[in-house]
Every structure is written in structure tokens, then in C-alpha cells.
Amino acid sequence: MLPAYLFGALQQALQEEGFLDPLAGEFVTGEEGRGEPDVYWRVVRPDSPSDVGSIHADKWFWDLLGFDFPADMQRVKVWLPLLQDDDNPSLMVLPGSHLRDFHYTSFVNHLGHRKPQYADEDITDRLIPAPVRTGQAVVFNDRLLHGGRSTGVLRISLEFTLACRPRV
């Protein structure tokens, strides 16, 4: 988790760039039940598949764990690579997948946390690298199927979920 004392600078930058409108009640979500926004650091070691997330939609976590969420808002994920191989990005996505429903089951991991597990047709050959370079951000619908892959290069990313008003 990003330390709370650094969050103020991130929140101010998100407001200045137009990602968040505090007057509309938009915010960075808290998904760990700590009562504060959650911003994750992710480190993926070179050639270490166990460090990456499997194919999933972030919405599944919210549904599975019964997190409360305002009905008049939508969730979008922000993923920002701070270090990666720009010629071989490690965030894989299935374009257009946010427009249909996919099936999943769940399991309890080694830490005792319930996690969703993709349970539909094999789509690995249809996943593409997200078109993002180091220092850029990808913002996507929380229904989009995505997952990571390990490359031969250390990857460090920052990620969080925004609760925002639908915009035209």
C-alpha cells in the first residue's frame, strides 16, 4: 500500500488533471476495509509468473466480497507502470470484454483471502498488451478482463480504483 502521507499529493494531482471532482463526491476507493483510500504498489520479479495476477475483472472482487458502492457512481481502474519493458508491456487486456459477462468461481488463497477465478472459455490467445509506456497511465472499466504476465524485466506499477460520476 502507498503510505497515507503520500496520498495527499496523489489526490491533488488527480484533481488537477481532472480525474477526480471532489465537488461531485468522487474518490479513490478503499478496498481493504481500512477506512482510507487504497493505492497499491505492485512488484513483479523478472521471469516470476507467481507474482502476476490471473485473468479477472476487478468488478468480481467487489461482487464477491460484497463491498458497498454508491449506485450512482462507476468504478474505473488506474494502472501506472513505473518500471517495465516498454517493448514488452506486462498488463494484458481483452479489448471489448467489458461489454459482456464472463463466468468466474472463487477460491481462498494461502493468506485466507477469497479471490475470483476466471471460469469461461480460454481467451489467452486473444489477450493483448495494454498500450502503455512507463510513466503513462491506463484507465479502464472495472468489467474489463485483464491479467499480468511476467517478462524478463523487473516491473513496478502503481494501481488504484476511482469512484466517479459517469461522464459524457
CYANA upper distance limits for C-alpha pairs under 8 A (distance plus 0.5 A):
  1 MET  CA     38 ASP  CA      7.00
  1 MET  CA     39 VAL  CA      6.03
  1 MET  CA     40 TYR  CA      5.07
  1 MET  CA     41 TRP  CA      6.39
  2 LEU  CA      6 LEU  CA      7.39
  2 LEU  CA      7 PHE  CA      7.57
  2 LEU  CA     38 ASP  CA      7.79
  2 LEU  CA     39 VAL  CA      5.79
  2 LEU  CA     40 TYR  CA      6.40
  2 LEU  CA     41 TRP  CA      7.00
  3 PRO  CA      7 PHE  CA      7.35
  4 ALA  CA      8 GLY  CA      8.12
  6 LEU  CA     10 LEU  CA      7.39
  7 PHE  CA     11 GLN  CA      6.58
  8 GLY  CA     12 GLN  CA      6.65
  9 ALA  CA     13 ALA  CA      6.76
 10 LEU  CA     14 LEU  CA      6.72
 11 GLN  CA     15 GLN  CA      6.76
 12 GLN  CA     16 GLU  CA      6.65
 13 ALA  CA     17 GLU  CA      6.59
 14 LEU  CA     18 GLY  CA      6.76
 14 LEU  CA     19 PHE  CA      5.62
 14 LEU  CA     20 LEU  CA      6.22
 15 GLN  CA     19 PHE  CA      6.28
 15 GLN  CA     20 LEU  CA      5.24
 15 GLN  CA     21 ASP  CA      6.68
 15 GLN  CA     22 PRO  CA      8.00
 20 LEU  CA     26 GLU  CA      6.11
 20 LEU  CA     27 PHE  CA      7.11
 20 LEU  CA    162 LEU  CA      8.46
 20 LEU  CA    164 CYS  CA      7.54
 21 ASP  CA     25 GLY  CA      7.18
 21 ASP  CA     26 GLU  CA      6.05
 21 ASP  CA    164 CYS  CA      8.47
 22 PRO  CA     26 GLU  CA      5.92
 22 PRO  CA     27 PHE  CA      7.66
 24 ALA  CA    165 ARG  CA      7.76
 25 GLY  CA    164 CYS  CA      8.21
 26 GLU  CA    162 LEU  CA      7.86
 26 GLU  CA    163 ALA  CA      5.99
 26 GLU  CA    164 CYS  CA      5.31
 26 GLU  CA    165 ARG  CA      7.41
 27 PHE  CA    162 LEU  CA      6.33
 27 PHE  CA    163 ALA  CA      5.83
 27 PHE  CA    164 CYS  CA      7.37
 28 VAL  CA     37 PRO  CA      5.96
 28 VAL  CA     38 ASP  CA      7.65
 28 VAL  CA    160 PHE  CA      7.45
 28 VAL  CA    161 THR  CA      6.30
 28 VAL  CA    162 LEU  CA      5.05
 28 VAL  CA    163 ALA  CA      6.61
 29 THR  CA     36 GLU  CA      8.21
 29 THR  CA     37 PRO  CA      5.65
 29 THR  CA     38 ASP  CA      6.79
 29 THR  CA    160 PHE  CA      7.98
 29 THR  CA    161 THR  CA      6.18
 29 THR  CA    162 LEU  CA      6.40
 29 THR  CA    163 ALA  CA      6.83
 30 GLY  CA     34 ARG  CA      7.46
 30 GLY  CA     35 GLY  CA      6.95
 30 GLY  CA     36 GLU  CA      5.94
 30 GLY  CA     37 PRO  CA      4.74
 30 GLY  CA     38 ASP  CA      5.33
 31 GLU  CA     37 PRO  CA      8.09
 31 GLU  CA     38 ASP  CA      6.80
 31 GLU  CA     67 PHE  CA      8.19
 32 GLU  CA     38 ASP  CA      7.57
 38 ASP  CA    160 PHE  CA      7.02
 39 VAL  CA    158 LEU  CA      7.46
 39 VAL  CA    159 GLU  CA      6.35
 39 VAL  CA    160 PHE  CA      5.38
 39 VAL  CA    161 THR  CA      8.48
 40 TYR  CA    158 LEU  CA      6.10
 40 TYR  CA    159 GLU  CA      5.73
 40 TYR  CA    160 PHE  CA      6.79
 41 TRP  CA    156 ILE  CA      7.58
 41 TRP  CA    157 SER  CA      6.32
 41 TRP  CA    158 LEU  CA      5.26
 41 TRP  CA    159 GLU  CA      7.21
 42 ARG  CA    155 ARG  CA      8.35
 42 ARG  CA    156 ILE  CA      6.09
 42 ARG  CA    157 SER  CA      5.65
 42 ARG  CA    158 LEU  CA      6.77
 42 ARG  CA    159 GLU  CA      8.25
 43 VAL  CA     51 ASP  CA      8.05
 43 VAL  CA    154 LEU  CA      7.91
 43 VAL  CA    155 ARG  CA      6.24
 43 VAL  CA    156 ILE  CA      5.10
 43 VAL  CA    157 SER  CA      7.16
 44 VAL  CA     48 SER  CA      7.44
 44 VAL  CA     51 ASP  CA      5.79
 44 VAL  CA     52 VAL  CA      7.05
 44 VAL  CA    150 SER  CA      7.33
 44 VAL  CA    154 LEU  CA      6.41
 44 VAL  CA    155 ARG  CA      5.54
 44 VAL  CA    156 ILE  CA      6.97
 45 ARG  CA     51 ASP  CA      7.36
 45 ARG  CA    150 SER  CA      7.89
 45 ARG  CA    153 VAL  CA      7.66
 45 ARG  CA    154 LEU  CA      5.45
 45 ARG  CA    155 ARG  CA      7.11
 46 PRO  CA    150 SER  CA      6.86
 46 PRO  CA    151 THR  CA      6.19
 46 PRO  CA    152 GLY  CA      5.05
 46 PRO  CA    153 VAL  CA      5.22
 46 PRO  CA    154 LEU  CA      5.39
 46 PRO  CA    155 ARG  CA      8.04
 47 ASP  CA    150 SER  CA      5.79
 47 ASP  CA    151 THR  CA      5.83
 47 ASP  CA    152 GLY  CA      5.63
 47 ASP  CA    153 VAL  CA      7.93
 48 SER  CA     52 VAL  CA      8.26
 48 SER  CA    150 SER  CA      6.20
 48 SER  CA    151 THR  CA      8.29
 49 PRO  CA    149 ARG  CA      7.06
 49 PRO  CA    150 SER  CA      5.74
 51 ASP  CA    150 SER  CA      8.00
 52 VAL  CA    147 GLY  CA      7.81
 52 VAL  CA    148 GLY  CA      5.51
 52 VAL  CA    149 ARG  CA      6.41
 52 VAL  CA    150 SER  CA      7.10
 53 GLY  CA    147 GLY  CA      5.89
 53 GLY  CA    148 GLY  CA      5.85
 53 GLY  CA    149 ARG  CA      8.33
 54 SER  CA    117 GLN  CA      8.13
 54 SER  CA    118 TYR  CA      8.41
 54 SER  CA    146 HIS  CA      8.33
 54 SER  CA    147 GLY  CA      5.57
 54 SER  CA    148 GLY  CA      7.05
 55 ILE  CA    117 GLN  CA      8.06
 55 ILE  CA    118 TYR  CA      6.66
 55 ILE  CA    145 LEU  CA      6.81
 55 ILE  CA    146 HIS  CA      5.72
 55 ILE  CA    147 GLY  CA      4.87
 55 ILE  CA    148 GLY  CA      8.05
 56 HIS  CA     60 TRP  CA      7.91
 56 HIS  CA    116 PRO  CA      7.67
 56 HIS  CA    117 GLN  CA      7.31
 56 HIS  CA    118 TYR  CA      6.39
 56 HIS  CA    144 LEU  CA      8.42
 56 HIS  CA    145 LEU  CA      5.70
 56 HIS  CA    146 HIS  CA      6.11
 56 HIS  CA    147 GLY  CA      6.85
 57 ALA  CA     61 PHE  CA      8.26
 57 ALA  CA    142 ASP  CA      6.55
 57 ALA  CA    143 ARG  CA      5.53
 57 ALA  CA    144 LEU  CA      5.95
 57 ALA  CA    145 LEU  CA      5.24
 57 ALA  CA    146 HIS  CA      6.94
 58 ASP  CA     62 TRP  CA      7.59
 58 ASP  CA    142 ASP  CA      5.53
 58 ASP  CA    143 ARG  CA      6.84
 58 ASP  CA    144 LEU  CA      8.14
 59 LYS  CA     63 ASP  CA      6.74
 59 LYS  CA    142 ASP  CA      5.74
 59 LYS  CA    143 ARG  CA      6.02
 60 TRP  CA     64 LEU  CA      6.29
 60 TRP  CA    116 PRO  CA      6.84
 60 TRP  CA    143 ARG  CA      8.46
 61 PHE  CA     65 LEU  CA      6.44
 61 PHE  CA    115 LYS  CA      7.41
 61 PHE  CA    116 PRO  CA      7.00
 62 TRP  CA     66 GLY  CA      6.28
 62 TRP  CA     67 PHE  CA      5.70
 62 TRP  CA     68 ASP  CA      8.48
 63 ASP  CA     67 PHE  CA      7.37
 64 LEU  CA    114 ARG  CA      8.48
 64 LEU  CA    115 LYS  CA      8.47
 64 LEU  CA    116 PRO  CA      7.80
 65 LEU  CA    114 ARG  CA      8.14
 69 PHE  CA     73 MET  CA      8.23
 72 ASP  CA    165 ARG  CA      7.50
 73 MET  CA    163 ALA  CA      6.66
 73 MET  CA    164 CYS  CA      5.91
 73 MET  CA    165 ARG  CA      5.38
 73 MET  CA    166 PRO  CA      7.04
 74 GLN  CA    163 ALA  CA      6.17
 74 GLN  CA    164 CYS  CA      6.01
 74 GLN  CA    165 ARG  CA      6.70
 74 GLN  CA    166 PRO  CA      6.90
 75 ARG  CA    141 ASN  CA      7.20
 75 ARG  CA    142 ASP  CA      6.41
 75 ARG  CA    161 THR  CA      6.96
 75 ARG  CA    162 LEU  CA      6.12
 75 ARG  CA    163 ALA  CA      5.32
 75 ARG  CA    164 CYS  CA      6.97
 76 VAL  CA    139 VAL  CA      6.97
 76 VAL  CA    140 PHE  CA      5.94
 76 VAL  CA    141 ASN  CA      5.26
 76 VAL  CA    142 ASP  CA      5.79
 76 VAL  CA    161 THR  CA      6.12
 76 VAL  CA    162 LEU  CA      5.83
 76 VAL  CA    163 ALA  CA      7.27
 76 VAL  CA    164 CYS  CA      8.22
 77 LYS  CA    138 VAL  CA      8.42
 77 LYS  CA    139 VAL  CA      6.03
 77 LYS  CA    140 PHE  CA      5.82
 77 LYS  CA    141 ASN  CA      6.89
 77 LYS  CA    142 ASP  CA      6.52
 77 LYS  CA    159 GLU  CA      7.72
 77 LYS  CA    160 PHE  CA      6.41
 77 LYS  CA    161 THR  CA      4.93
 77 LYS  CA    162 LEU  CA      6.78
 78 VAL  CA    137 ALA  CA      7.00
 78 VAL  CA    138 VAL  CA      6.19
 78 VAL  CA    139 VAL  CA      5.04
 78 VAL  CA    140 PHE  CA      7.22
 78 VAL  CA    159 GLU  CA      5.99
 78 VAL  CA    160 PHE  CA      5.98
 78 VAL  CA    161 THR  CA      6.58
 78 VAL  CA    162 LEU  CA      7.92
 79 TRP  CA    137 ALA  CA      6.09
 79 TRP  CA    138 VAL  CA      5.72
 79 TRP  CA    139 VAL  CA      7.03
 79 TRP  CA    157 SER  CA      7.45
 79 TRP  CA    158 LEU  CA      6.51
 79 TRP  CA    159 GLU  CA      5.02
 79 TRP  CA    160 PHE  CA      7.41
 80 LEU  CA    134 THR  CA      7.96
 80 LEU  CA    135 GLY  CA      6.96
 80 LEU  CA    136 GLN  CA      6.56
 80 LEU  CA    137 ALA  CA      4.95
 80 LEU  CA    138 VAL  CA      6.95
 80 LEU  CA    157 SER  CA      5.94
 80 LEU  CA    158 LEU  CA      5.63
 80 LEU  CA    159 GLU  CA      6.66
 81 PRO  CA    132 VAL  CA      8.38
 81 PRO  CA    133 ARG  CA      7.62
 81 PRO  CA    134 THR  CA      5.61
 81 PRO  CA    135 GLY  CA      6.47
 81 PRO  CA    136 GLN  CA      7.44
 81 PRO  CA    137 ALA  CA      7.60
 81 PRO  CA    155 ARG  CA      7.87
 81 PRO  CA    156 ILE  CA      6.59
 81 PRO  CA    157 SER  CA      4.67
 81 PRO  CA    158 LEU  CA      6.89
 82 LEU  CA    134 THR  CA      5.93
 82 LEU  CA    135 GLY  CA      6.09
 82 LEU  CA    155 ARG  CA      8.03
 82 LEU  CA    156 ILE  CA      5.92
 82 LEU  CA    157 SER  CA      5.63
 82 LEU  CA    158 LEU  CA      7.59
 83 LEU  CA    134 THR  CA      6.37
 83 LEU  CA    135 GLY  CA      8.46
 83 LEU  CA    154 LEU  CA      7.59
 83 LEU  CA    155 ARG  CA      5.63
 83 LEU  CA    156 ILE  CA      5.47
 83 LEU  CA    157 SER  CA      7.27
 84 GLN  CA     88 ASN  CA      8.48
 84 GLN  CA     89 PRO  CA      7.09
 84 GLN  CA     90 SER  CA      7.98
 84 GLN  CA    133 ARG  CA      8.38
 84 GLN  CA    134 THR  CA      6.79
 84 GLN  CA    153 VAL  CA      7.06
 84 GLN  CA    154 LEU  CA      6.90
 84 GLN  CA    155 ARG  CA      5.10
 84 GLN  CA    156 ILE  CA      7.22
 85 ASP  CA     89 PRO  CA      6.29
 85 ASP  CA     90 SER  CA      8.35
 85 ASP  CA    151 THR  CA      8.36
 85 ASP  CA    153 VAL  CA      6.69
 85 ASP  CA    155 ARG  CA      8.08
 86 ASP  CA    132 VAL  CA      8.12
 86 ASP  CA    133 ARG  CA      5.81
 86 ASP  CA    134 THR  CA      7.00
 88 ASN  CA    129 PRO  CA      8.07
 88 ASN  CA    151 THR  CA      7.96
 89 PRO  CA    129 PRO  CA      6.23
 89 PRO  CA    130 ALA  CA      7.30
 89 PRO  CA    131 PRO  CA      8.15
 89 PRO  CA    132 VAL  CA      7.74
 89 PRO  CA    133 ARG  CA      8.03
 90 SER  CA    129 PRO  CA      6.95
 90 SER  CA    130 ALA  CA      8.22
 90 SER  CA    148 GLY  CA      6.08
 90 SER  CA    149 ARG  CA      5.53
 90 SER  CA    150 SER  CA      6.92
 90 SER  CA    151 THR  CA      7.33
 90 SER  CA    155 ARG  CA      8.41
 91 LEU  CA    129 PRO  CA      6.22
 91 LEU  CA    130 ALA  CA      6.11
 91 LEU  CA    146 HIS  CA      7.64
 91 LEU  CA    147 GLY  CA      6.58
 91 LEU  CA    148 GLY  CA      5.26
 91 LEU  CA    149 ARG  CA      7.08
 92 MET  CA    127 LEU  CA      6.25
 92 MET  CA    128 ILE  CA      5.77
 92 MET  CA    129 PRO  CA      4.94
 92 MET  CA    130 ALA  CA      6.14
 92 MET  CA    146 HIS  CA      5.95
 92 MET  CA    147 GLY  CA      5.83
 92 MET  CA    148 GLY  CA      6.17
 92 MET  CA    149 ARG  CA      7.59
 93 VAL  CA    127 LEU  CA      5.73
 93 VAL  CA    128 ILE  CA      5.97
 93 VAL  CA    129 PRO  CA      6.75
 93 VAL  CA    130 ALA  CA      6.52
 93 VAL  CA    144 LEU  CA      7.79
 93 VAL  CA    145 LEU  CA      6.43
 93 VAL  CA    146 HIS  CA      4.77
 93 VAL  CA    147 GLY  CA      7.16
 94 LEU  CA    126 ARG  CA      6.94
 94 LEU  CA    127 LEU  CA      5.31
 94 LEU  CA    128 ILE  CA      6.95
 94 LEU  CA    144 LEU  CA      7.46
 94 LEU  CA    145 LEU  CA      6.09
 94 LEU  CA    146 HIS  CA      6.79
 95 PRO  CA    127 LEU  CA      8.21
 95 PRO  CA    128 ILE  CA      8.38
 95 PRO  CA    144 LEU  CA      8.03
 96 GLY  CA    100 ARG  CA      8.47
 96 GLY  CA    144 LEU  CA      7.81
 97 SER  CA    101 ASP  CA      8.36
 97 SER  CA    143 ARG  CA      7.76
 97 SER  CA    144 LEU  CA      5.79
 97 SER  CA    145 LEU  CA      6.38
 98 HIS  CA    141 ASN  CA      7.19
 98 HIS  CA    142 ASP  CA      8.06
 98 HIS  CA    143 ARG  CA      5.05
 98 HIS  CA    144 LEU  CA      4.75
 98 HIS  CA    145 LEU  CA      7.40
 99 LEU  CA    143 ARG  CA      8.25
102 PHE  CA    118 TYR  CA      8.31
102 PHE  CA    119 ALA  CA      8.24
102 PHE  CA    120 ASP  CA      6.75
103 HIS  CA    118 TYR  CA      6.93
103 HIS  CA    119 ALA  CA      5.79
103 HIS  CA    120 ASP  CA      5.84
104 TYR  CA    116 PRO  CA      6.79
104 TYR  CA    117 GLN  CA      5.78
104 TYR  CA    118 TYR  CA      4.95
104 TYR  CA    119 ALA  CA      4.99
104 TYR  CA    120 ASP  CA      7.40
105 THR  CA    116 PRO  CA      6.24
105 THR  CA    117 GLN  CA      5.63
105 THR  CA    118 TYR  CA      7.05
105 THR  CA    119 ALA  CA      6.70
106 SER  CA    114 ARG  CA      7.08
106 SER  CA    115 LYS  CA      5.90
106 SER  CA    116 PRO  CA      4.71
106 SER  CA    117 GLN  CA      5.71
107 PHE  CA    114 ARG  CA      6.08
107 PHE  CA    115 LYS  CA      5.98
107 PHE  CA    116 PRO  CA      7.03
107 PHE  CA    117 GLN  CA      7.58
108 VAL  CA    112 GLY  CA      5.99
108 VAL  CA    113 HIS  CA      5.80
108 VAL  CA    114 ARG  CA      4.88
108 VAL  CA    115 LYS  CA      6.60
109 ASN  CA    113 HIS  CA      5.98
109 ASN  CA    114 ARG  CA      6.94
109 ASN  CA    115 LYS  CA      7.40
123 ILE  CA    127 LEU  CA      7.15
127 LEU  CA    146 HIS  CA      8.34
130 ALA  CA    138 VAL  CA      8.17
131 PRO  CA    138 VAL  CA      8.49
132 VAL  CA    136 GLN  CA      6.48
132 VAL  CA    137 ALA  CA      7.17
132 VAL  CA    138 VAL  CA      7.01
133 ARG  CA    137 ALA  CA      8.48
140 PHE  CA    144 LEU  CA      7.42
